[in-house]
Amino acid sequence: MQSLDELLYNFTSQSWNVTTTLWYDNDTYHNGSNYTDLAPRNQFVLPWWRQMIWTLLFAGMITVATGGNLIVIWIVLAHRRMRTVTNYFLVNLSIADAMVSTLNVTFNYTYMLNSHWPFGTLYCKISQFIAVLTICASVFTLMAISIDRYMAIVNPLKPRMGKKATLCVAIIIWIIGAILSLPMLLFYTTYTQNFMNGEVRVVCYSAWPNTDDNGLSYGEYLYNVIFMVLTYFLPIGSMTFTYARVGLELWGSQSIGEATARQLENIRSKRRVVKMMIVVVVIFAVCWLPFHMYFIVTSYLPEITNEPYIQEVFLGIYWLAMSNSMYNPIIYCWMNTSHIRIYECVNESVNVRREKPRESSESNRNNFASPANGNGNGNGNVYDVHSYGSWFDFRYVATNLMSRTNIIQSFTHTVKFNGTERRC
């Protein structure tokens, strides 16, 4: 995978009228990690107004991404009621997004302004390793969240993951990401470029083995294809399927007959959740597709990196992909807040379950019995209600006079009737 540094070098080489073949034949120009260029100075200098534009764009993105993700982490870890399986996945996602904004984007942005890598060979490797690692951790966590919600909504009777299982999944995600990131540690290095006026420029670039005369490395091309499949097409396919099934399940659970105000509000809440899921998938796809396509194209046609316009194109693509880390906390906090509101409303609506059953039957929804053992009136039928509109569950105990359709349709998809679980 080409870095911002290698791209800058290619662009600068074009301004010196250095051919693509000479760029890839590094031994022609330098001995080991150093060589002297015939150009009088480093000619790649951004105009001040372009520096200001890119400074505002990257500074804003880094600030929002880092601050937003740290807030998400703090909210979940500082509040016991927020420590759910899904929220733990959100913490994992936020850690990955905060890492990429602080440990990778910041350094590449600094290089963009100076056209010089001052951070050494070791961090050249580490920076690219972190970039791929956090990309993998982020997209695989999104997949895990979509699968977890799919299981909770479409298959609510199956056991959910516990906190230990969630931790194991998170560890596996980071291990897989580290394995996919190993080529960055192996093949990235630096060399020093000396100019005739005494200026020194250090470039961090990928040196894949078995590169042909045209600068094409089959290994790098194959790696980029595999990386795109695993971190783009696989997540997109997975999230599209799971969220589509979730959407069908939610839209298909509308109330039968005349709906009450509460039921209509619940339907609207479900639709908002589906829309949020669609937004997540669309934003992910839009942000990352140009990034992956760029590396596929430049791996197969490396001479494109010598075009004078490629620098601005890549910076736009790079910013768009990295900006996904600032959208995630906004989207998921919005979704989380929505679920909390539903949770509080439902809790208020079912607090009556702690009261004694009422003699009156003016409203079937008010005929609750004691939740302890379903002995409200001697003929109590127990319904276990598993909510799927948010990240919680609760239990009703109802009498045989209760209208199951009116009570449960607004919130449930499964019930337990006298010990037997049934679909509604």
Secondary structure, DSSP 8 states (H G I E B T S, - for coil): ---HHHHHHHHHHHHTT--HHHHH-GGGTEETTEEE-SSSS------HHHHHHHHHHHHHHHHHHHHHHHHHHHHHHH-GGG--HHHHHHHHHHHHHHHHIIIIIHHHHHHHHHS---SHHHHHHHHHHHHHHHHHHHHHHHHHHHHHHHHHHHSTTS----HHHHHHHHHHHHHHHHHHHHHHHHHEEEEEEE-TTS-EEEEEEE--SSB-TTS-BHHHHHHHHHHHIIIIIHHHHHHHHHHHHHHHHHHTT--SSS--HHHHHHHHHHHHHHHHHHHHHHHHHHHHHHHHHHHHHHHH-GGGGGSTTHHHHHHHHHHHHHTHHHHHHHHHHHHHHHHHHHHHHHHHHTGGGGS---S--S-GGG-B--TTTS-SSSS-EEEEE-B-SSS--EEEEE-TTS-HHHHHTTTBSEEEETTEEEE-
